[in-house]
Amino acid sequence: MPVTELLRRQFAAEEGSFLQLARCELTWDWNAFRILTTAMYDVAEDARRRDTIETWIAHGFWFCDTWIRDWTSHSDFPRPDKEAYDDAIELIHNLSYFLFTGESPYQDRTLEIKTKG
């Protein structure tokens, strides 16, 4: 499946996606999170070679950057330990930064490594 199709399914919160699990199951699923962030990184990396970003991609990155932090910060949401959670929220934010600026917030391959594990 092309990465853009995978990302579209993730952003649509289809069954098994991180967004669906977080919203409906109140679950932080690390595997689903990794699938989401890997697709986000790959699409952002590809966008660096283009003059425009499709609206659905920009909207999805913005939505993830705001909604994941807001939804999972609620005291009733069973978050992972604080350090892992803070790193994950920072990663989502940094992926948005990467998409919109075309530059990694790091000087080396740290973003790619954090994204893909």
Backbone as numpy.savetxt, mean C-alpha at the origin, in Angstrom:
# Nx Ny Nz CAx CAy CAz Cx Cy Cz
-1.22 -12.64 -13.98 -2.06 -11.46 -13.98 -1.17 -10.22 -13.98
-1.44 -9.28 -14.86 -0.66 -8.03 -14.87 -0.76 -7.31 -13.53
0.32 -6.64 -13.15 0.36 -5.98 -11.85 -0.71 -4.91 -11.72
-1.05 -4.22 -12.80 -2.10 -3.19 -12.70 -3.45 -3.83 -12.39
-3.71 -5.00 -12.95 -4.97 -5.69 -12.65 -4.99 -6.16 -11.19
-3.87 -6.67 -10.72 -3.76 -7.07 -9.33 -4.00 -5.88 -8.41
-3.39 -4.75 -8.73 -3.57 -3.55 -7.90 -5.01 -3.07 -7.94
-5.62 -3.11 -9.10 -7.03 -2.69 -9.22 -7.91 -3.55 -8.31
-7.64 -4.85 -8.26 -8.41 -5.76 -7.39 -8.15 -5.46 -5.92
-6.90 -5.13 -5.60 -6.58 -4.77 -4.22 -7.31 -3.49 -3.82
-7.26 -2.48 -4.69 -7.93 -1.21 -4.39 -9.45 -1.37 -4.33
-10.00 -2.33 -5.06 -11.45 -2.58 -5.04 -11.86 -3.40 -3.82
-10.90 -3.76 -2.99 -11.15 -4.53 -1.76 -11.85 -5.85 -2.06
-11.35 -6.53 -3.10 -11.92 -7.83 -3.44 -11.59 -8.86 -2.37
-12.29 -9.96 -2.40 -12.13 -11.04 -1.42 -10.66 -11.40 -1.22
-10.23 -11.40 0.03 -8.86 -11.77 0.37 -7.86 -10.63 0.30
-8.29 -9.47 -0.15 -7.37 -8.33 -0.22 -7.14 -7.77 1.17
-6.05 -7.04 1.34 -5.77 -6.43 2.63 -6.90 -5.51 3.07
-7.40 -4.67 2.15 -8.46 -3.73 2.50 -9.73 -4.44 2.92
-10.08 -5.52 2.23 -11.28 -6.28 2.59 -11.11 -6.93 3.95
-9.96 -7.52 4.20 -9.73 -8.19 5.48 -9.70 -7.18 6.64
-9.08 -6.04 6.40 -9.03 -5.02 7.46 -10.42 -4.46 7.75
-11.19 -4.20 6.71 -12.51 -3.59 6.89 -13.54 -4.57 7.42
-13.64 -5.72 6.80 -14.73 -6.65 7.13 -14.38 -7.66 8.22
-13.13 -8.10 8.25 -12.73 -9.12 9.21 -11.99 -8.54 10.41
-11.69 -7.24 10.34 -10.88 -6.58 11.37 -9.61 -7.38 11.64
-8.92 -7.68 10.55 -7.71 -8.49 10.59 -6.58 -7.78 9.88
-5.42 -7.75 10.51 -4.21 -7.27 9.85 -3.49 -8.51 9.32
-3.62 -8.75 8.04 -3.04 -9.93 7.41 -1.74 -9.52 6.70
-0.62 -9.99 7.24 0.67 -9.58 6.70 0.88 -10.05 5.27
0.40 -11.23 4.93 0.54 -11.71 3.56 -0.24 -10.83 2.60
-1.47 -10.50 2.95 -2.28 -9.61 2.11 -1.66 -8.22 2.02
-1.09 -7.75 3.13 -0.42 -6.45 3.13 0.77 -6.46 2.17
1.54 -7.55 2.16 2.71 -7.66 1.29 2.28 -7.70 -0.18
1.19 -8.37 -0.48 0.68 -8.39 -1.86 0.30 -6.98 -2.30
-0.39 -6.25 -1.41 -0.78 -4.87 -1.71 0.45 -3.99 -1.92
1.39 -4.02 -0.99 2.54 -3.12 -1.10 3.44 -3.46 -2.28
3.57 -4.74 -2.59 4.38 -5.13 -3.75 3.75 -4.60 -5.03
2.43 -4.75 -5.16 1.75 -4.23 -6.35 1.86 -2.70 -6.41
1.72 -2.05 -5.26 1.85 -0.59 -5.24 3.26 -0.17 -5.67
4.27 -0.84 -5.16 5.65 -0.49 -5.54 5.85 -0.68 -7.05
5.44 -1.83 -7.57 5.66 -2.11 -8.99 4.96 -1.10 -9.89
3.74 -0.72 -9.53 3.01 0.27 -10.33 3.68 1.65 -10.20
4.11 2.02 -9.00 4.79 3.31 -8.82 6.11 3.34 -9.58
6.83 2.24 -9.56 8.10 2.15 -10.31 7.83 2.33 -11.80
6.80 1.69 -12.30 6.43 1.83 -13.72 5.99 3.25 -14.04
5.31 3.90 -13.11 4.82 5.27 -13.34 5.96 6.27 -13.52
7.12 5.96 -13.00 8.26 6.86 -13.14 8.63 7.07 -14.60
8.28 6.12 -15.45 8.62 6.19 -16.87 7.51 6.82 -17.71
6.47 7.28 -17.05 5.32 7.84 -17.77 5.14 9.32 -17.43
4.43 10.01 -18.29 4.15 11.43 -18.06 2.91 11.65 -17.20
2.03 10.65 -17.15 0.78 10.81 -16.41 0.54 9.58 -15.52
-0.32 9.78 -14.54 -0.76 8.70 -13.66 -2.27 8.58 -13.84
-2.74 7.37 -14.06 -4.17 7.18 -14.21 -4.87 7.55 -12.90
-6.05 8.13 -13.02 -6.79 8.62 -11.87 -7.05 7.53 -10.84
-7.44 6.34 -11.28 -7.76 5.27 -10.33 -6.53 4.88 -9.52
-5.35 4.96 -10.12 -4.12 4.64 -9.40 -3.84 5.72 -8.35
-3.90 6.97 -8.76 -3.67 8.07 -7.81 -4.67 8.00 -6.67
-5.92 7.79 -6.99 -6.95 7.72 -5.96 -6.68 6.56 -5.01
-6.31 5.39 -5.54 -6.04 4.23 -4.70 -4.87 4.43 -3.76
-3.80 5.04 -4.26 -2.65 5.32 -3.39 -3.04 6.29 -2.29
-3.75 7.35 -2.66 -4.20 8.32 -1.65 -5.11 7.64 -0.63
-6.05 6.83 -1.12 -6.98 6.14 -0.23 -6.24 5.24 0.75
-5.30 4.45 0.26 -4.54 3.57 1.15 -3.74 4.37 2.17
-3.14 5.45 1.73 -2.33 6.28 2.64 -3.18 6.87 3.76
-4.42 7.19 3.49 -5.25 7.79 4.52 -6.13 6.77 5.23
-6.81 5.92 4.48 -7.78 5.01 5.08 -7.13 3.96 5.97
-6.06 3.34 5.52 -5.43 2.29 6.34 -5.01 2.86 7.70
-4.36 4.00 7.67 -3.94 4.63 8.93 -5.15 4.97 9.80
-6.16 5.59 9.23 -7.33 6.01 10.00 -8.12 4.81 10.53
-8.38 3.83 9.69 -9.20 2.69 10.09 -8.50 1.83 11.15
-7.24 1.56 10.93 -6.53 0.65 11.84 -6.03 1.34 13.10
-6.10 2.65 13.17 -5.67 3.34 14.38 -6.75 3.32 15.46
-7.94 2.90 15.11 -9.02 2.82 16.09 -8.64 1.84 17.19
-8.97 2.18 18.41 -8.54 1.37 19.56 -9.10 -0.06 19.54
-10.19 -0.30 18.83 -10.77 -1.64 18.76 -10.14 -2.50 17.66
-9.33 -1.90 16.80 -8.72 -2.69 15.73 -7.51 -3.44 16.29
-7.43 -4.75 16.07 -6.31 -5.54 16.60 -5.04 -5.35 15.76
-4.30 -4.31 16.07 -3.08 -3.99 15.32 -1.94 -4.92 15.71
-0.97 -5.05 14.80 0.26 -5.76 15.17 1.03 -4.93 16.20
2.16 -5.44 16.66 2.92 -4.68 17.66 3.26 -3.29 17.12
3.45 -2.34 18.02 3.59 -0.93 17.67 4.68 -0.67 16.64
5.84 -1.25 16.80 6.94 -0.99 15.87 6.61 -1.50 14.46
6.07 -2.70 14.35 5.71 -3.24 13.04 4.58 -2.43 12.41
3.61 -2.03 13.23 2.49 -1.23 12.74 2.98 0.13 12.23
3.80 0.80 13.03 4.33 2.11 12.62 5.13 2.00 11.33
5.93 0.95 11.20 6.70 0.73 9.97 5.78 0.51 8.77
4.70 -0.24 8.98 3.76 -0.51 7.88 3.05 0.76 7.43
2.62 1.57 8.39 1.95 2.83 8.05 2.92 3.76 7.32
4.16 3.81 7.78 5.18 4.62 7.11 5.44 4.10 5.70
5.44 2.79 5.52 5.67 2.20 4.20 4.58 2.62 3.23
3.33 2.53 3.65 2.22 2.95 2.77 2.37 4.43 2.40
2.71 5.26 3.36 2.91 6.68 3.09 4.07 6.87 2.10
5.16 6.16 2.31 6.32 6.30 1.43 6.04 5.80 0.02
5.19 4.81 -0.11 4.80 4.35 -1.45 4.00 5.44 -2.18
3.14 6.13 -1.45 2.41 7.24 -2.06 3.36 8.36 -2.48
4.29 8.68 -1.62 5.30 9.69 -1.94 6.05 9.29 -3.21
6.44 8.03 -3.28 7.17 7.50 -4.44 6.34 7.63 -5.71
5.05 7.30 -5.64 4.20 7.41 -6.82 4.09 8.86 -7.28
3.82 9.76 -6.34 3.52 11.14 -6.72 4.76 11.98 -7.04
5.91 11.62 -6.51 7.12 12.41 -6.80 8.06 11.70 -7.76
7.95 10.37 -7.84 8.87 9.61 -8.67 10.20 9.36 -7.99
10.30 9.78 -6.74 11.55 9.61 -5.99 11.28 8.81 -4.72
12.21 7.94 -4.41 12.12 7.21 -3.16 12.50 8.13 -2.01
11.85 7.99 -0.86 12.26 8.80 0.29 13.60 8.34 0.88
14.15 7.27 0.34 15.44 6.73 0.78 16.46 6.91 -0.34
17.74 6.87 0.00 18.77 7.05 -1.01 19.24 5.74 -1.64
18.74 4.63 -1.15 19.17 3.34 -1.67 17.92 2.51 -2.01
18.04 1.20 -2.01 16.92 0.32 -2.37 16.03 -0.01 -1.18
16.09 0.77 -0.12 15.35 0.47 1.10 13.84 0.36 0.85
13.28 1.24 0.05 11.84 1.18 -0.21 11.46 -0.14 -0.87
12.19 -0.53 -1.87 11.91 -1.80 -2.55 12.05 -2.98 -1.59
13.09 -2.97 -0.79 13.33 -4.06 0.15 12.23 -4.12 1.20
11.83 -2.97 1.74 10.75 -2.95 2.73 9.43 -3.37 2.12
9.23 -3.04 0.87 7.97 -3.35 0.19 7.85 -4.84 -0.10
8.90 -5.40 -0.61 8.83 -6.78 -1.11 9.36 -7.80 -0.11
9.90 -7.33 0.98 10.38 -8.24 2.03 11.74 -8.83 1.76
